[in-house]
Amino acid sequence: MTLPSALNDHDDLVRRIASDLVDSYDEEIELELEGRHVADRGERQAYFRELFRLQGELVKLQDWVQHTRKKVVILFEGRDAAGKGGVIKRITQRLNPRVVRVAALPAPNDRERTQWYFQRYVAHLPAAGEMVLFDRSWYNRAGVERVMDFCTDDEYEEFFRTVPEFEKMLVRSGITLIKYWFSITDDEQHLRFLGRIHDPLKQWKLSPMDLESRVRWEAYTKAKETMLERTHIPEAPWWVVQAVDKKKARLNCIAHLLDQLPYHEVPHAPVELPARERNPEYLRQPVPAEMYVPQRY
């Protein structure tokens, strides 16, 4: 297979794939990895410091959403391997899943295909005091369904007639709706797919649909351009995240998200740990040895 010009250097390609693998680790683990280049260490630590600072602000945002009973919906769209899952992971990493949850819907089943198109997404909208992050959303119809011929021309046009009114209804109901598109280059997607092919921990991410998306790159580009043009409305505008650099994309997206909501730190009463009650008549019963998990480590 002939690689794009930017990826012709084999050593550079191997280095970038290895770097992408390391990037998939949790930040705390990466800090402990050995064999890092000294030149990279300062930049990486600066990234961690800023990420942890932003995650602290996300905790304040979560408390504010819960305290004020706000309803927040955030859509994450973009090409396959654009980094949507990575930023969602960093947003939710230190938050309460009862307050901030992710909706990542599978392909519709036979029953859902007969429903109003937006019906299965409505079931995942937030109640008061909740945030929902959609890892792909109703915009599947404007992207993958259009490109892969999973919907008819009439269904496609009806989507564009309906979605602005649908989103205006959400906003009028009190939902804050924020929409992100993650943008990567052709070469960068090629690199990330190679990383998935060669990394056993990531191969599950590579589906036949992903491989087909490489073939139909230009069709996806045209579909994206039409989607942004026809659904960029004042009530719910699109925000484009430059995502070739994963770490910068995460920081930029989280910082921008925090700017979209007028949150503030919610004061909490001091927490005091109560003394444990002890009953002298209680005797702890021994656990049978065969019930213990073997200590292999």
C-alpha positions as CSV (number, residue, x, y, z in Angstrom):
1,M,0.0,0.0,0.0
2,T,1.3,3.4,-0.9
3,L,1.3,5.9,2.0
4,P,0.4,9.6,1.6
5,S,3.5,11.8,1.1
6,A,3.5,13.0,4.7
7,L,3.8,9.4,5.9
8,N,6.5,8.1,3.6
9,D,9.2,8.0,6.2
10,H,8.9,4.6,7.8
11,D,10.8,5.5,11.0
12,D,8.7,8.6,11.5
13,L,5.5,6.5,10.9
14,V,6.5,4.0,13.5
15,R,7.3,6.7,16.0
16,R,4.0,8.4,15.5
17,I,2.1,5.2,15.9
18,A,3.9,4.5,19.1
19,S,3.2,8.0,20.3
20,D,-0.5,7.5,19.5
21,L,-0.5,4.3,21.6
22,V,1.1,6.0,24.6
23,D,-1.5,8.8,24.2
24,S,-4.3,6.3,24.8
25,Y,-3.0,5.5,28.4
26,D,-4.5,7.3,31.4
27,E,-2.6,10.5,32.2
28,E,-1.4,9.2,35.6
29,I,0.1,6.1,34.0
30,E,1.8,8.0,31.3
31,L,3.5,10.2,33.8
32,E,5.2,7.0,35.2
33,L,6.3,5.6,31.9
34,E,10.0,5.1,31.5
35,G,12.0,5.9,28.4
36,R,10.5,9.2,27.7
37,H,12.5,11.7,25.7
38,V,13.7,14.5,28.0
39,A,12.8,17.1,25.3
40,D,9.1,15.9,25.5
41,R,8.8,15.8,29.3
42,G,8.3,19.6,29.9
43,E,5.6,19.8,27.2
44,R,3.9,16.7,28.5
45,Q,3.9,17.9,32.1
46,A,2.5,21.3,31.0
47,Y,-0.3,19.4,29.3
48,F,-1.1,17.4,32.4
49,R,-1.0,20.5,34.6
50,E,-3.5,22.3,32.4
51,L,-5.7,19.2,31.9
52,F,-5.9,18.7,35.7
53,R,-6.7,22.4,36.2
54,L,-9.5,22.2,33.6
55,Q,-10.8,19.0,35.1
56,G,-11.0,20.8,38.5
57,E,-13.1,23.5,36.8
58,L,-15.3,20.7,35.3
59,V,-16.0,19.5,38.8
60,K,-17.2,23.0,39.7
61,L,-19.3,23.1,36.5
62,Q,-20.9,19.7,37.5
63,D,-21.7,21.0,41.0
64,W,-23.3,24.2,39.5
65,V,-25.4,22.2,37.0
66,Q,-26.7,20.0,39.8
67,H,-27.2,22.9,42.2
68,T,-29.0,25.2,39.7
69,R,-30.9,22.2,38.1
70,K,-29.7,23.1,34.6
71,K,-30.0,20.8,31.6
72,V,-27.0,20.6,29.3
73,V,-26.6,18.6,26.1
74,I,-23.2,18.4,24.3
75,L,-22.9,16.8,20.9
76,F,-19.6,15.4,19.6
77,E,-19.4,14.8,15.9
78,G,-16.5,14.3,13.5
79,R,-14.9,11.7,11.2
80,D,-13.9,8.3,12.5
81,A,-10.8,8.5,14.7
82,A,-11.2,12.3,15.0
83,G,-10.7,12.1,18.8
84,K,-14.2,12.5,20.0
85,G,-13.9,9.6,22.5
86,G,-10.7,10.9,23.9
87,V,-12.1,14.3,24.8
88,I,-15.3,12.8,26.2
89,K,-13.1,10.5,28.4
90,R,-11.1,13.5,29.7
91,I,-14.3,15.5,30.4
92,T,-16.0,12.7,32.3
93,Q,-12.9,11.2,33.9
94,R,-13.4,12.9,37.3
95,L,-17.1,13.6,37.3
96,N,-20.1,11.9,38.8
97,P,-21.7,9.5,36.3
98,R,-25.1,10.2,37.9
99,V,-24.8,13.8,36.9
100,V,-22.7,13.7,33.7
101,R,-23.4,10.7,31.5
102,V,-22.5,9.7,28.0
103,A,-25.0,8.6,25.3
104,A,-23.4,6.5,22.6
105,L,-26.2,4.8,20.7
106,P,-25.7,1.7,18.5
107,A,-27.3,1.4,15.1
108,P,-31.1,1.5,15.3
109,N,-32.9,-1.8,15.6
110,D,-35.9,-2.9,13.4
111,R,-38.4,-1.3,15.8
112,E,-36.4,2.0,16.1
113,R,-36.2,2.3,12.3
114,T,-40.0,2.7,12.2
115,Q,-40.0,5.4,14.9
116,W,-39.9,9.2,14.4
117,Y,-36.2,9.7,13.6
118,F,-35.4,11.8,16.8
119,Q,-37.4,9.5,19.1
120,R,-34.6,7.3,20.4
121,Y,-32.4,10.4,21.1
122,V,-35.1,12.1,23.1
123,A,-35.1,9.2,25.5
124,H,-31.5,10.2,26.5
125,L,-32.1,13.9,27.0
126,P,-31.2,15.2,30.5
127,A,-33.5,15.9,33.4
128,A,-32.9,18.9,35.7
129,G,-29.4,18.9,37.1
130,E,-27.9,16.7,34.5
131,M,-25.4,16.9,31.6
132,V,-25.5,14.4,28.7
133,L,-22.6,14.0,26.2
134,F,-23.7,12.5,22.9
135,D,-20.9,10.5,21.3
136,R,-22.4,10.9,17.9
137,S,-26.0,12.1,17.8
138,W,-29.0,12.7,15.5
139,Y,-26.5,14.1,13.0
140,N,-25.7,10.5,12.0
141,R,-28.4,11.1,9.3
142,A,-26.5,14.0,7.9
143,G,-23.2,12.1,7.8
144,V,-22.8,8.3,7.8
145,E,-26.5,7.6,6.8
146,R,-26.2,9.9,3.9
147,V,-22.8,8.8,2.7
148,M,-23.5,5.0,3.1
149,D,-27.0,5.3,1.6
150,F,-28.7,4.2,4.8
151,C,-31.5,6.8,4.3
152,T,-33.4,8.0,1.3
153,D,-33.2,11.4,-0.3
154,D,-36.6,12.3,1.2
155,E,-35.5,11.3,4.7
156,Y,-32.3,13.3,4.3
157,E,-34.2,16.4,3.3
158,E,-36.8,15.9,6.0
159,F,-34.0,15.8,8.5
160,F,-32.7,19.2,7.5
161,R,-36.3,20.6,7.6
162,T,-36.8,19.2,11.1
163,V,-33.5,19.5,12.9
164,P,-33.5,23.3,13.3
165,E,-37.0,23.3,14.8
166,F,-36.1,20.3,16.9
167,E,-33.1,22.0,18.4
168,K,-35.0,25.3,18.9
169,M,-37.6,23.3,20.9
170,L,-34.8,21.9,23.0
171,V,-33.4,25.3,23.8
172,R,-36.9,26.8,24.5
173,S,-37.5,23.9,27.0
174,G,-34.5,25.1,29.0
175,I,-31.7,22.8,27.5
176,T,-28.4,24.3,26.8
177,L,-27.3,22.7,23.5
178,I,-23.6,22.8,22.5
179,K,-22.4,21.2,19.2
180,Y,-18.7,20.3,18.4
181,W,-17.3,19.1,15.1
182,F,-13.8,17.5,15.4
183,S,-11.7,18.2,12.3
184,I,-8.7,16.2,11.2
185,T,-6.8,15.8,8.0
186,D,-6.8,12.9,5.5
187,D,-3.2,12.0,6.5
188,E,-4.0,12.1,10.2
189,Q,-7.0,9.8,9.9
190,H,-4.8,7.4,7.9
191,L,-2.2,7.4,10.6
192,R,-4.8,6.8,13.4
193,F,-6.3,3.9,11.5
194,L,-2.9,2.3,11.1
195,G,-2.4,2.7,14.8
196,R,-5.7,0.8,15.4
197,I,-4.7,-1.9,13.0
198,H,-1.4,-2.6,14.8
199,D,-2.5,-2.1,18.4
200,P,-4.4,-5.1,19.8
201,L,-6.0,-2.9,22.5
202,K,-7.5,-0.6,19.8
203,Q,-8.5,-3.1,17.1
204,W,-12.1,-3.3,18.4
205,K,-12.4,0.4,17.4
206,L,-11.8,-0.4,13.8
207,S,-15.1,-1.5,12.1
208,P,-15.9,-2.2,8.5
209,M,-17.7,1.1,8.5
210,D,-14.5,2.8,9.5
211,L,-12.6,1.2,6.6
212,E,-15.3,2.2,4.2
213,S,-15.1,5.8,5.4
214,R,-11.5,5.9,4.1
215,V,-12.7,5.1,0.6
216,R,-15.5,7.7,0.8
217,W,-13.4,10.6,2.3
218,E,-14.6,13.2,-0.2
219,A,-18.2,12.1,0.2
220,Y,-17.9,12.6,4.0
221,T,-16.3,16.0,3.4
222,K,-19.2,17.1,1.2
223,A,-21.8,15.8,3.7
224,K,-20.0,17.7,6.5
225,E,-20.0,20.9,4.6
226,T,-23.7,20.6,3.8
227,M,-24.5,19.8,7.5
228,L,-22.6,22.7,8.9
229,E,-24.2,25.1,6.4
230,R,-27.8,24.0,6.9
231,T,-27.7,23.4,10.7
232,H,-25.6,26.3,12.1
233,I,-28.3,28.2,13.8
234,P,-28.1,31.0,16.4
235,E,-29.8,29.0,19.0
236,A,-27.3,26.1,18.6
237,P,-24.3,27.0,16.5
238,W,-21.5,24.6,15.5
239,W,-18.0,24.9,17.0
240,V,-15.2,23.3,15.0
241,V,-12.3,21.8,17.0
242,Q,-8.9,21.5,15.2
243,A,-8.1,18.0,16.3
244,V,-4.9,16.9,14.5
245,D,-3.0,17.4,17.8
246,K,-5.1,15.3,20.3
247,K,-3.8,17.0,23.4
248,K,-4.4,20.5,22.2
249,A,-7.8,19.5,20.9
250,R,-8.8,18.2,24.4
251,L,-7.6,21.3,26.2
252,N,-9.1,23.7,23.7
253,C,-12.5,21.9,23.7
254,I,-12.7,21.7,27.5
255,A,-11.7,25.3,27.9
256,H,-14.3,26.4,25.3
257,L,-17.0,24.3,26.9
258,L,-16.4,25.9,30.3
259,D,-16.7,29.3,28.6
260,Q,-20.2,28.4,27.3
261,L,-21.8,28.2,30.7
262,P,-22.0,30.9,33.5
263,Y,-21.0,28.5,36.2
264,H,-19.5,29.4,39.5
265,E,-18.2,27.5,42.5
266,V,-21.0,26.2,44.7
267,P,-20.2,26.6,48.4
268,H,-20.4,23.4,50.4
269,A,-20.7,23.0,54.2
270,P,-17.6,21.5,55.8
271,V,-17.7,17.7,56.0
272,E,-16.9,16.0,59.3
273,L,-16.3,12.3,59.5
274,P,-18.6,10.9,62.2
275,A,-17.1,8.5,64.8
276,R,-17.7,4.8,64.1
277,E,-20.2,3.1,66.4
278,R,-18.8,0.0,68.1
279,N,-21.0,-2.7,69.7
280,P,-19.0,-4.8,72.1
281,E,-21.5,-7.7,71.6
282,Y,-20.8,-7.9,67.9
283,L,-18.3,-10.6,66.7
284,R,-17.1,-10.5,63.2
285,Q,-17.6,-13.9,61.5
286,P,-14.7,-15.4,59.6
287,V,-14.9,-15.7,55.8
288,P,-14.3,-19.2,54.5
289,A,-10.9,-19.4,52.8
290,E,-12.3,-20.8,49.6
291,M,-14.3,-17.6,49.0
292,Y,-11.2,-15.4,48.7
293,V,-9.9,-14.4,45.3
294,P,-6.4,-15.9,44.8
295,Q,-3.7,-13.3,45.4
296,R,-1.7,-13.7,42.2
297,Y,-0.1,-10.2,42.5
